[in-house]
Amino acid sequence: MKRSGILFVISAPSGAGKTSLCRQIVDIFPDMRHSVSFTTRPRRAGETEGIDYHFVTQETFDNMVSEGAFAEWARVHGNCYGTALATLQEAREKGLDLLLDIDCQGASQLKQSCPEGAFIFILPPSFEELERRLRGRNTDTPEVIARRLSNARREIRELVWYDYLIVNDDLSNAVEEFKAIILAEGCRAFRLREEASRLFGIDMQDN
C-alpha cells in the first residue's frame, strides 16, 4: 500500500553513536532519506556541504528564522541548527521516509507540530562509555568535552517523552532494533487508512 512519508526523529547525547547508526539505516531502506539540517557550526574536516549539513552564516540563519522557514530550530553547544519546512513537506509528498537527527530542543518542537512522526532516543550503554567515546574522537577540546558530558545528563532526562529507546551498546543489534521500529511504523493503520479506503471503496472515519 502507498502512504505518505514518515518522519523519524532521532536524538541522543553527543557520542552515543547515532551518526553511524543513521548512516546504516539509510543504506538499508531505499525510500529513506537523511534530512540535511542548516547550521551555523563551522564545517569539520571530512564534512561536505549539502550532505552533512547546509553550512550558513548566523545572518542567513537569522533571516530564515524571521521568514518562518524552519519547522524547528535550536541553539546547541553555542551554534544554531534548524530543519527547513520545505524539506519535510517534499519528503512527505513524495512518500519518502525522512531521518532527522536533531537535539532534544528541536525534537520537542516537532513533537508538538508533527505528532504523527516517530521519535527515537539513542543511549550509550553507560555514562563512562559515553565519555570514553567523546575523548576517543580527538575532535574536541577538553572544555568542549566537559560541556558535552554536562549536557548529556540533561538530555538523557528527556527520553521519557520519546516513543522508542535504543541502547547503542552493539551497533549491529542497534541497527536491528531500529529496522524493527521502521517496519512497524510503516504498518500502522492510521498511515494506511486513506489507501485502504481507496482500494476497498469504504469511507473510513475516526471512531
mmCIF file of the C-alpha atoms, coordinates in Angstrom:
data_MODEL
# 
_entry.id   MODEL 
# 
loop_
_atom_site.group_PDB 
_atom_site.id 
_atom_site.type_symbol 
_atom_site.label_atom_id 
_atom_site.label_alt_id 
_atom_site.label_comp_id 
_atom_site.label_asym_id 
_atom_site.label_entity_id 
_atom_site.label_seq_id 
_atom_site.pdbx_PDB_ins_code 
_atom_site.Cartn_x 
_atom_site.Cartn_y 
_atom_site.Cartn_z 
_atom_site.occupancy 
_atom_site.B_iso_or_equiv 
_atom_site.pdbx_formal_charge 
_atom_site.auth_seq_id 
_atom_site.auth_comp_id 
_atom_site.auth_asym_id 
_atom_site.auth_atom_id 
_atom_site.pdbx_PDB_model_num 
ATOM 1   C CA . MET A 1 1   ? 0.000   0.000  0.000  1.00 0.00 ? 1   MET A CA 1 
ATOM 2   C CA . LYS A 1 2   ? 1.122   3.530  -0.741 1.00 0.00 ? 2   LYS A CA 1 
ATOM 3   C CA . ARG A 1 3   ? 1.422   6.002  2.107  1.00 0.00 ? 3   ARG A CA 1 
ATOM 4   C CA . SER A 1 4   ? 2.869   9.397  2.868  1.00 0.00 ? 4   SER A CA 1 
ATOM 5   C CA . GLY A 1 5   ? 6.465   9.604  4.016  1.00 0.00 ? 5   GLY A CA 1 
ATOM 6   C CA . ILE A 1 6   ? 7.169   9.099  7.718  1.00 0.00 ? 6   ILE A CA 1 
ATOM 7   C CA . LEU A 1 7   ? 9.303   11.440 9.785  1.00 0.00 ? 7   LEU A CA 1 
ATOM 8   C CA . PHE A 1 8   ? 11.733  9.590  12.063 1.00 0.00 ? 8   PHE A CA 1 
ATOM 9   C CA . VAL A 1 9   ? 13.218  11.953 14.642 1.00 0.00 ? 9   VAL A CA 1 
ATOM 10  C CA . ILE A 1 10  ? 16.429  10.755 16.307 1.00 0.00 ? 10  ILE A CA 1 
ATOM 11  C CA . SER A 1 11  ? 18.051  12.331 19.374 1.00 0.00 ? 11  SER A CA 1 
ATOM 12  C CA . ALA A 1 12  ? 20.994  11.306 21.521 1.00 0.00 ? 12  ALA A CA 1 
ATOM 13  C CA . PRO A 1 13  ? 23.812  12.760 23.597 1.00 0.00 ? 13  PRO A CA 1 
ATOM 14  C CA . SER A 1 14  ? 26.948  13.519 21.608 1.00 0.00 ? 14  SER A CA 1 
ATOM 15  C CA . GLY A 1 15  ? 28.999  10.321 21.433 1.00 0.00 ? 15  GLY A CA 1 
ATOM 16  C CA . ALA A 1 16  ? 26.081  7.882  21.631 1.00 0.00 ? 16  ALA A CA 1 
ATOM 17  C CA . GLY A 1 17  ? 26.775  6.707  18.081 1.00 0.00 ? 17  GLY A CA 1 
ATOM 18  C CA . LYS A 1 18  ? 23.632  7.980  16.384 1.00 0.00 ? 18  LYS A CA 1 
ATOM 19  C CA . THR A 1 19  ? 25.502  9.141  13.261 1.00 0.00 ? 19  THR A CA 1 
ATOM 20  C CA . SER A 1 20  ? 26.881  5.681  12.482 1.00 0.00 ? 20  SER A CA 1 
ATOM 21  C CA . LEU A 1 21  ? 23.504  4.138  13.238 1.00 0.00 ? 21  LEU A CA 1 
ATOM 22  C CA . CYS A 1 22  ? 21.613  6.527  10.966 1.00 0.00 ? 22  CYS A CA 1 
ATOM 23  C CA . ARG A 1 23  ? 24.047  6.019  8.090  1.00 0.00 ? 23  ARG A CA 1 
ATOM 24  C CA . GLN A 1 24  ? 23.484  2.272  8.147  1.00 0.00 ? 24  GLN A CA 1 
ATOM 25  C CA . ILE A 1 25  ? 19.711  2.680  8.256  1.00 0.00 ? 25  ILE A CA 1 
ATOM 26  C CA . VAL A 1 26  ? 19.694  4.992  5.228  1.00 0.00 ? 26  VAL A CA 1 
ATOM 27  C CA . ASP A 1 27  ? 21.745  2.414  3.311  1.00 0.00 ? 27  ASP A CA 1 
ATOM 28  C CA . ILE A 1 28  ? 19.286  -0.382 4.193  1.00 0.00 ? 28  ILE A CA 1 
ATOM 29  C CA . PHE A 1 29  ? 15.993  1.333  3.280  1.00 0.00 ? 29  PHE A CA 1 
ATOM 30  C CA . PRO A 1 30  ? 15.803  2.635  -0.326 1.00 0.00 ? 30  PRO A CA 1 
ATOM 31  C CA . ASP A 1 31  ? 12.934  5.035  0.461  1.00 0.00 ? 31  ASP A CA 1 
ATOM 32  C CA . MET A 1 32  ? 14.704  6.558  3.457  1.00 0.00 ? 32  MET A CA 1 
ATOM 33  C CA . ARG A 1 33  ? 16.470  9.902  3.210  1.00 0.00 ? 33  ARG A CA 1 
ATOM 34  C CA . HIS A 1 34  ? 18.663  11.667 5.732  1.00 0.00 ? 34  HIS A CA 1 
ATOM 35  C CA . SER A 1 35  ? 17.361  15.162 6.337  1.00 0.00 ? 35  SER A CA 1 
ATOM 36  C CA . VAL A 1 36  ? 20.074  17.773 5.905  1.00 0.00 ? 36  VAL A CA 1 
ATOM 37  C CA . SER A 1 37  ? 19.794  20.467 8.561  1.00 0.00 ? 37  SER A CA 1 
ATOM 38  C CA . PHE A 1 38  ? 21.023  24.045 8.412  1.00 0.00 ? 38  PHE A CA 1 
ATOM 39  C CA . THR A 1 39  ? 23.698  25.055 10.895 1.00 0.00 ? 39  THR A CA 1 
ATOM 40  C CA . THR A 1 40  ? 25.953  27.935 11.840 1.00 0.00 ? 40  THR A CA 1 
ATOM 41  C CA . ARG A 1 41  ? 28.550  25.483 13.156 1.00 0.00 ? 41  ARG A CA 1 
ATOM 42  C CA . PRO A 1 42  ? 31.909  25.563 11.333 1.00 0.00 ? 42  PRO A CA 1 
ATOM 43  C CA . ARG A 1 43  ? 32.432  22.674 8.939  1.00 0.00 ? 43  ARG A CA 1 
ATOM 44  C CA . ARG A 1 44  ? 34.654  19.908 10.314 1.00 0.00 ? 44  ARG A CA 1 
ATOM 45  C CA . ALA A 1 45  ? 37.282  18.013 8.367  1.00 0.00 ? 45  ALA A CA 1 
ATOM 46  C CA . GLY A 1 46  ? 35.648  15.450 6.094  1.00 0.00 ? 46  GLY A CA 1 
ATOM 47  C CA . GLU A 1 47  ? 32.220  17.092 6.123  1.00 0.00 ? 47  GLU A CA 1 
ATOM 48  C CA . THR A 1 48  ? 30.537  18.059 2.850  1.00 0.00 ? 48  THR A CA 1 
ATOM 49  C CA . GLU A 1 49  ? 28.164  20.947 2.221  1.00 0.00 ? 49  GLU A CA 1 
ATOM 50  C CA . GLY A 1 50  ? 24.667  19.710 1.398  1.00 0.00 ? 50  GLY A CA 1 
ATOM 51  C CA . ILE A 1 51  ? 25.376  16.187 2.618  1.00 0.00 ? 51  ILE A CA 1 
ATOM 52  C CA . ASP A 1 52  ? 26.306  16.554 6.280  1.00 0.00 ? 52  ASP A CA 1 
ATOM 53  C CA . TYR A 1 53  ? 24.748  19.992 6.769  1.00 0.00 ? 53  TYR A CA 1 
ATOM 54  C CA . HIS A 1 54  ? 23.878  23.193 4.965  1.00 0.00 ? 54  HIS A CA 1 
ATOM 55  C CA . PHE A 1 55  ? 26.528  25.458 6.479  1.00 0.00 ? 55  PHE A CA 1 
ATOM 56  C CA . VAL A 1 56  ? 25.300  29.063 6.677  1.00 0.00 ? 56  VAL A CA 1 
ATOM 57  C CA . THR A 1 57  ? 26.258  32.290 8.402  1.00 0.00 ? 57  THR A CA 1 
ATOM 58  C CA . GLN A 1 58  ? 24.488  33.496 11.518 1.00 0.00 ? 58  GLN A CA 1 
ATOM 59  C CA . GLU A 1 59  ? 22.939  36.303 9.469  1.00 0.00 ? 59  GLU A CA 1 
ATOM 60  C CA . THR A 1 60  ? 21.491  33.872 6.915  1.00 0.00 ? 60  THR A CA 1 
ATOM 61  C CA . PHE A 1 61  ? 20.163  31.631 9.688  1.00 0.00 ? 61  PHE A CA 1 
ATOM 62  C CA . ASP A 1 62  ? 18.539  34.574 11.475 1.00 0.00 ? 62  ASP A CA 1 
ATOM 63  C CA . ASN A 1 63  ? 16.864  35.664 8.228  1.00 0.00 ? 63  ASN A CA 1 
ATOM 64  C CA . MET A 1 64  ? 15.425  32.155 7.742  1.00 0.00 ? 64  MET A CA 1 
ATOM 65  C CA . VAL A 1 65  ? 14.042  32.233 11.285 1.00 0.00 ? 65  VAL A CA 1 
ATOM 66  C CA . SER A 1 66  ? 12.396  35.595 10.599 1.00 0.00 ? 66  SER A CA 1 
ATOM 67  C CA . GLU A 1 67  ? 10.866  34.254 7.377  1.00 0.00 ? 67  GLU A CA 1 
ATOM 68  C CA . GLY A 1 68  ? 9.393   31.215 9.166  1.00 0.00 ? 68  GLY A CA 1 
ATOM 69  C CA . ALA A 1 69  ? 11.430  28.840 7.015  1.00 0.00 ? 69  ALA A CA 1 
ATOM 70  C CA . PHE A 1 70  ? 12.138  26.340 9.814  1.00 0.00 ? 70  PHE A CA 1 
ATOM 71  C CA . ALA A 1 71  ? 9.922   23.565 11.169 1.00 0.00 ? 71  ALA A CA 1 
ATOM 72  C CA . GLU A 1 72  ? 12.171  23.670 14.223 1.00 0.00 ? 72  GLU A CA 1 
ATOM 73  C CA . TRP A 1 73  ? 15.414  25.281 15.249 1.00 0.00 ? 73  TRP A CA 1 
ATOM 74  C CA . ALA A 1 74  ? 17.544  25.488 18.362 1.00 0.00 ? 74  ALA A CA 1 
ATOM 75  C CA . ARG A 1 75  ? 20.852  26.735 19.700 1.00 0.00 ? 75  ARG A CA 1 
ATOM 76  C CA . VAL A 1 76  ? 23.043  23.799 20.762 1.00 0.00 ? 76  VAL A CA 1 
ATOM 77  C CA . HIS A 1 77  ? 26.588  23.967 22.142 1.00 0.00 ? 77  HIS A CA 1 
ATOM 78  C CA . GLY A 1 78  ? 26.770  27.609 21.068 1.00 0.00 ? 78  GLY A CA 1 
ATOM 79  C CA . ASN A 1 79  ? 25.668  27.006 17.465 1.00 0.00 ? 79  ASN A CA 1 
ATOM 80  C CA . CYS A 1 80  ? 22.288  27.139 15.706 1.00 0.00 ? 80  CYS A CA 1 
ATOM 81  C CA . TYR A 1 81  ? 20.654  24.171 13.957 1.00 0.00 ? 81  TYR A CA 1 
ATOM 82  C CA . GLY A 1 82  ? 17.379  24.096 12.048 1.00 0.00 ? 82  GLY A CA 1 
ATOM 83  C CA . THR A 1 83  ? 15.184  21.912 9.827  1.00 0.00 ? 83  THR A CA 1 
ATOM 84  C CA . ALA A 1 84  ? 13.567  23.564 6.820  1.00 0.00 ? 84  ALA A CA 1 
ATOM 85  C CA . LEU A 1 85  ? 9.811   23.175 6.420  1.00 0.00 ? 85  LEU A CA 1 
ATOM 86  C CA . ALA A 1 86  ? 10.299  22.613 2.706  1.00 0.00 ? 86  ALA A CA 1 
ATOM 87  C CA . THR A 1 87  ? 12.434  19.527 3.414  1.00 0.00 ? 87  THR A CA 1 
ATOM 88  C CA . LEU A 1 88  ? 9.681   17.851 5.446  1.00 0.00 ? 88  LEU A CA 1 
ATOM 89  C CA . GLN A 1 89  ? 6.901   18.755 3.026  1.00 0.00 ? 89  GLN A CA 1 
ATOM 90  C CA . GLU A 1 90  ? 8.750   17.482 -0.031 1.00 0.00 ? 90  GLU A CA 1 
ATOM 91  C CA . ALA A 1 91  ? 9.593   14.115 1.543  1.00 0.00 ? 91  ALA A CA 1 
ATOM 92  C CA . ARG A 1 92  ? 6.031   13.583 2.777  1.00 0.00 ? 92  ARG A CA 1 
ATOM 93  C CA . GLU A 1 93  ? 4.507   14.349 -0.628 1.00 0.00 ? 93  GLU A CA 1 
ATOM 94  C CA . LYS A 1 94  ? 6.922   12.010 -2.427 1.00 0.00 ? 94  LYS A CA 1 
ATOM 95  C CA . GLY A 1 95  ? 6.270   9.141  0.013  1.00 0.00 ? 95  GLY A CA 1 
ATOM 96  C CA . LEU A 1 96  ? 9.872   9.194  1.221  1.00 0.00 ? 96  LEU A CA 1 
ATOM 97  C CA . ASP A 1 97  ? 10.709  8.480  4.853  1.00 0.00 ? 97  ASP A CA 1 
ATOM 98  C CA . LEU A 1 98  ? 12.909  11.123 6.404  1.00 0.00 ? 98  LEU A CA 1 
ATOM 99  C CA . LEU A 1 99  ? 15.525  10.519 9.084  1.00 0.00 ? 99  LEU A CA 1 
ATOM 100 C CA . LEU A 1 100 ? 16.068  13.640 11.154 1.00 0.00 ? 100 LEU A CA 1 
ATOM 101 C CA . ASP A 1 101 ? 18.979  13.719 13.598 1.00 0.00 ? 101 ASP A CA 1 
ATOM 102 C CA . ILE A 1 102 ? 18.350  16.620 15.982 1.00 0.00 ? 102 ILE A CA 1 
ATOM 103 C CA . ASP A 1 103 ? 18.740  17.582 19.620 1.00 0.00 ? 103 ASP A CA 1 
ATOM 104 C CA . CYS A 1 104 ? 16.019  17.366 22.257 1.00 0.00 ? 104 CYS A CA 1 
ATOM 105 C CA . GLN A 1 105 ? 15.045  21.031 21.903 1.00 0.00 ? 105 GLN A CA 1 
ATOM 106 C CA . GLY A 1 106 ? 14.230  20.659 18.225 1.00 0.00 ? 106 GLY A CA 1 
ATOM 107 C CA . ALA A 1 107 ? 12.594  17.275 18.724 1.00 0.00 ? 107 ALA A CA 1 
ATOM 108 C CA . SER A 1 108 ? 10.308  18.743 21.367 1.00 0.00 ? 108 SER A CA 1 
ATOM 109 C CA . GLN A 1 109 ? 9.142   21.408 18.915 1.00 0.00 ? 109 GLN A CA 1 
ATOM 110 C CA . LEU A 1 110 ? 8.423   18.778 16.267 1.00 0.00 ? 110 LEU A CA 1 
ATOM 111 C CA . LYS A 1 111 ? 6.582   16.574 18.766 1.00 0.00 ? 111 LYS A CA 1 
ATOM 112 C CA . GLN A 1 112 ? 4.002   19.354 19.008 1.00 0.00 ? 112 GLN A CA 1 
ATOM 113 C CA . SER A 1 113 ? 3.760   20.177 15.293 1.00 0.00 ? 113 SER A CA 1 
ATOM 114 C CA . CYS A 1 114 ? 4.301   16.663 13.848 1.00 0.00 ? 114 CYS A CA 1 
ATOM 115 C CA . PRO A 1 115 ? 2.813   14.219 16.399 1.00 0.00 ? 115 PRO A CA 1 
ATOM 116 C CA . GLU A 1 116 ? 2.447   11.547 13.698 1.00 0.00 ? 116 GLU A CA 1 
ATOM 117 C CA . GLY A 1 117 ? 6.230   11.239 13.496 1.00 0.00 ? 117 GLY A CA 1 
ATOM 118 C CA . ALA A 1 118 ? 8.236   8.511  15.269 1.00 0.00 ? 118 ALA A CA 1 
ATOM 119 C CA . PHE A 1 119 ? 10.545  9.866  17.982 1.00 0.00 ? 119 PHE A CA 1 
ATOM 120 C CA . ILE A 1 120 ? 13.542  7.706  18.916 1.00 0.00 ? 120 ILE A CA 1 
ATOM 121 C CA . PHE A 1 121 ? 16.161  8.288  21.610 1.00 0.00 ? 121 PHE A CA 1 
ATOM 122 C CA . ILE A 1 122 ? 19.610  6.654  21.378 1.00 0.00 ? 122 ILE A CA 1 
ATOM 123 C CA . LEU A 1 123 ? 21.509  5.915  24.589 1.00 0.00 ? 123 LEU A CA 1 
ATOM 124 C CA . PRO A 1 124 ? 25.101  4.784  25.142 1.00 0.00 ? 124 PRO A CA 1 
ATOM 125 C CA . PRO A 1 125 ? 25.453  1.706  27.383 1.00 0.00 ? 125 PRO A CA 1 
ATOM 126 C CA . SER A 1 126 ? 26.826  3.841  30.240 1.00 0.00 ? 126 SER A CA 1 
ATOM 127 C CA . PHE A 1 127 ? 27.988  7.339  31.069 1.00 0.00 ? 127 PHE A CA 1 
ATOM 128 C CA . GLU A 1 128 ? 31.558  6.052  31.338 1.00 0.00 ? 128 GLU A CA 1 
ATOM 129 C CA . GLU A 1 129 ? 31.385  4.651  27.809 1.00 0.00 ? 129 GLU A CA 1 
ATOM 130 C CA . LEU A 1 130 ? 29.992  7.949  26.553 1.00 0.00 ? 130 LEU A CA 1 
ATOM 131 C CA . GLU A 1 131 ? 32.966  9.808  28.000 1.00 0.00 ? 131 GLU A CA 1 
ATOM 132 C CA . ARG A 1 132 ? 35.379  7.276  26.508 1.00 0.00 ? 132 ARG A CA 1 
ATOM 133 C CA . ARG A 1 133 ? 33.846  7.712  23.050 1.00 0.00 ? 133 ARG A CA 1 
ATOM 134 C CA . LEU A 1 134 ? 33.966  11.510 23.240 1.00 0.00 ? 134 LEU A CA 1 
ATOM 135 C CA . ARG A 1 135 ? 37.615  11.534 24.250 1.00 0.00 ? 135 ARG A CA 1 
ATOM 136 C CA . GLY A 1 136 ? 38.449  8.908  21.632 1.00 0.00 ? 136 GLY A CA 1 
ATOM 137 C CA . ARG A 1 137 ? 37.175  11.051 18.771 1.00 0.00 ? 137 ARG A CA 1 
ATOM 138 C CA . ASN A 1 138 ? 40.041  13.537 19.260 1.00 0.00 ? 138 ASN A CA 1 
ATOM 139 C CA . THR A 1 139 ? 37.945  16.295 17.659 1.00 0.00 ? 139 THR A CA 1 
ATOM 140 C CA . ASP A 1 140 ? 37.063  18.435 20.683 1.00 0.00 ? 140 ASP A CA 1 
ATOM 141 C CA . THR A 1 141 ? 38.953  20.354 23.342 1.00 0.00 ? 141 THR A CA 1 
ATOM 142 C CA . PRO A 1 142 ? 38.725  19.218 26.982 1.00 0.00 ? 142 PRO A CA 1 
ATOM 143 C CA . GLU A 1 143 ? 36.416  22.173 27.647 1.00 0.00 ? 143 GLU A CA 1 
ATOM 144 C CA . VAL A 1 144 ? 34.039  21.139 24.867 1.00 0.00 ? 144 VAL A CA 1 
ATOM 145 C CA . ILE A 1 145 ? 34.052  17.529 26.071 1.00 0.00 ? 145 ILE A CA 1 
ATOM 146 C CA . ALA A 1 146 ? 33.213  18.648 29.611 1.00 0.00 ? 146 ALA A CA 1 
ATOM 147 C CA . ARG A 1 147 ? 30.315  20.717 28.267 1.00 0.00 ? 147 ARG A CA 1 
ATOM 148 C CA . ARG A 1 148 ? 29.003  17.825 26.179 1.00 0.00 ? 148 ARG A CA 1 
ATOM 149 C CA . LEU A 1 149 ? 29.124  15.489 29.185 1.00 0.00 ? 149 LEU A CA 1 
ATOM 150 C CA . SER A 1 150 ? 27.265  18.028 31.298 1.00 0.00 ? 150 SER A CA 1 
ATOM 151 C CA . ASN A 1 151 ? 24.632  18.470 28.588 1.00 0.00 ? 151 ASN A CA 1 
ATOM 152 C CA . ALA A 1 152 ? 24.291  14.691 28.249 1.00 0.00 ? 152 ALA A CA 1 
ATOM 153 C CA . ARG A 1 153 ? 22.953  14.384 31.796 1.00 0.00 ? 153 ARG A CA 1 
ATOM 154 C CA . ARG A 1 154 ? 20.250  16.926 30.983 1.00 0.00 ? 154 ARG A CA 1 
ATOM 155 C CA . GLU A 1 155 ? 19.443  15.393 27.584 1.00 0.00 ? 155 GLU A CA 1 
ATOM 156 C CA . ILE A 1 156 ? 19.038  11.861 28.935 1.00 0.00 ? 156 ILE A CA 1 
ATOM 157 C CA . ARG A 1 157 ? 16.232  13.086 31.212 1.00 0.00 ? 157 ARG A CA 1 
ATOM 158 C CA . GLU A 1 158 ? 14.265  13.996 28.068 1.00 0.00 ? 158 GLU A CA 1 
ATOM 159 C CA . LEU A 1 159 ? 13.946  10.390 26.848 1.00 0.00 ? 159 LEU A CA 1 
ATOM 160 C CA . VAL A 1 160 ? 10.735  9.909  28.854 1.00 0.00 ? 160 VAL A CA 1 
ATOM 161 C CA . TRP A 1 161 ? 8.573   11.555 26.156 1.00 0.00 ? 161 TRP A CA 1 
ATOM 162 C CA . TYR A 1 162 ? 10.142  9.792  23.158 1.00 0.00 ? 162 TYR A CA 1 
ATOM 163 C CA . ASP A 1 163 ? 8.286   6.875  21.537 1.00 0.00 ? 163 ASP A CA 1 
ATOM 164 C CA . TYR A 1 164 ? 11.237  4.466  21.382 1.00 0.00 ? 164 TYR A CA 1 
ATOM 165 C CA . LEU A 1 165 ? 14.538  3.884  23.150 1.00 0.00 ? 165 LEU A CA 1 
ATOM 166 C CA . ILE A 1 166 ? 17.579  2.116  21.653 1.00 0.00 ? 166 ILE A CA 1 
ATOM 167 C CA . VAL A 1 167 ? 20.697  1.391  23.723 1.00 0.00 ? 167 VAL A CA 1 
ATOM 168 C CA . ASN A 1 168 ? 23.631  1.509  21.329 1.00 0.00 ? 168 ASN A CA 1 
ATOM 169 C CA . ASP A 1 169 ? 25.952  -0.972 23.008 1.00 0.00 ? 169 ASP A CA 1 
ATOM 170 C CA . ASP A 1 170 ? 26.489  -3.167 19.938 1.00 0.00 ? 170 ASP A CA 1 
ATOM 171 C CA . LEU A 1 171 ? 25.941  -1.361 16.618 1.00 0.00 ? 171 LEU A CA 1 
ATOM 172 C CA . SER A 1 172 ? 24.584  -4.399 14.759 1.00 0.00 ? 172 SER A CA 1 
ATOM 173 C CA . ASN A 1 173 ? 21.978  -5.022 17.467 1.00 0.00 ? 173 ASN A CA 1 
ATOM 174 C CA . ALA A 1 174 ? 21.033  -1.347 17.500 1.00 0.00 ? 174 ALA A CA 1 
ATOM 175 C CA . VAL A 1 175 ? 20.541  -1.451 13.716 1.00 0.00 ? 175 VAL A CA 1 
ATOM 176 C CA . GLU A 1 176 ? 18.208  -4.449 14.025 1.00 0.00 ? 176 GLU A CA 1 
ATOM 177 C CA . GLU A 1 177 ? 16.114  -2.683 16.664 1.00 0.00 ? 177 GLU A CA 1 
ATOM 178 C CA . PHE A 1 178 ? 15.963  0.432  14.505 1.00 0.00 ? 178 PHE A CA 1 
ATOM 179 C CA . LYS A 1 179 ? 14.855  -1.647 11.498 1.00 0.00 ? 179 LYS A CA 1 
ATOM 180 C CA . ALA A 1 180 ? 12.049  -3.186 13.561 1.00 0.00 ? 180 ALA A CA 1 
ATOM 181 C CA . ILE A 1 181 ? 10.797  0.280  14.531 1.00 0.00 ? 181 ILE A CA 1 
ATOM 182 C CA . ILE A 1 182 ? 10.762  1.465  10.917 1.00 0.00 ? 182 ILE A CA 1 
ATOM 183 C CA . LEU A 1 183 ? 8.881   -1.601 9.684  1.00 0.00 ? 183 LEU A CA 1 
ATOM 184 C CA . ALA A 1 184 ? 6.311   -1.366 12.470 1.00 0.00 ? 184 ALA A CA 1 
ATOM 185 C CA . GLU A 1 185 ? 5.717   2.347  11.925 1.00 0.00 ? 185 GLU A CA 1 
ATOM 186 C CA . GLY A 1 186 ? 5.116   1.739  8.218  1.00 0.00 ? 186 GLY A CA 1 
ATOM 187 C CA . CYS A 1 187 ? 2.320   -0.721 9.062  1.00 0.00 ? 187 CYS A CA 1 
ATOM 188 C CA . ARG A 1 188 ? 0.422   1.494  11.481 1.00 0.00 ? 188 ARG A CA 1 
ATOM 189 C CA . ALA A 1 189 ? -3.225  1.609  10.469 1.00 0.00 ? 189 ALA A CA 1 
ATOM 190 C CA . PHE A 1 190 ? -3.637  5.380  10.556 1.00 0.00 ? 190 PHE A CA 1 
ATOM 191 C CA . ARG A 1 191 ? -0.867  5.761  7.966  1.00 0.00 ? 191 ARG A CA 1 
ATOM 192 C CA . LEU A 1 192 ? -2.584  3.356  5.532  1.00 0.00 ? 192 LEU A CA 1 
ATOM 193 C CA . ARG A 1 193 ? -6.205  4.235  6.187  1.00 0.00 ? 193 ARG A CA 1 
ATOM 194 C CA . GLU A 1 194 ? -6.542  6.538  3.183  1.00 0.00 ? 194 GLU A CA 1 
ATOM 195 C CA . GLU A 1 195 ? -5.069  3.980  0.794  1.00 0.00 ? 195 GLU A CA 1 
ATOM 196 C CA . ALA A 1 196 ? -7.229  1.178  2.231  1.00 0.00 ? 196 ALA A CA 1 
ATOM 197 C CA . SER A 1 197 ? -10.268 3.382  1.788  1.00 0.00 ? 197 SER A CA 1 
ATOM 198 C CA . ARG A 1 198 ? -9.366  3.956  -1.851 1.00 0.00 ? 198 ARG A CA 1 
ATOM 199 C CA . LEU A 1 199 ? -8.728  0.272  -2.572 1.00 0.00 ? 199 LEU A CA 1 
ATOM 200 C CA . PHE A 1 200 ? -11.938 -1.030 -0.999 1.00 0.00 ? 200 PHE A CA 1 
ATOM 201 C CA . GLY A 1 201 ? -14.275 1.896  -1.593 1.00 0.00 ? 201 GLY A CA 1 
ATOM 202 C CA . ILE A 1 202 ? -15.050 2.233  2.097  1.00 0.00 ? 202 ILE A CA 1 
ATOM 203 C CA . ASP A 1 203 ? -15.231 5.578  3.876  1.00 0.00 ? 203 ASP A CA 1 
ATOM 204 C CA . MET A 1 204 ? -13.095 5.134  6.984  1.00 0.00 ? 204 MET A CA 1 
ATOM 205 C CA . GLN A 1 205 ? -13.637 7.737  9.661  1.00 0.00 ? 205 GLN A CA 1 
ATOM 206 C CA . ASP A 1 206 ? -12.130 8.084  13.102 1.00 0.00 ? 206 ASP A CA 1 
ATOM 207 C CA . ASN A 1 207 ? -14.321 6.455  15.759 1.00 0.00 ? 207 ASN A CA 1 
# 
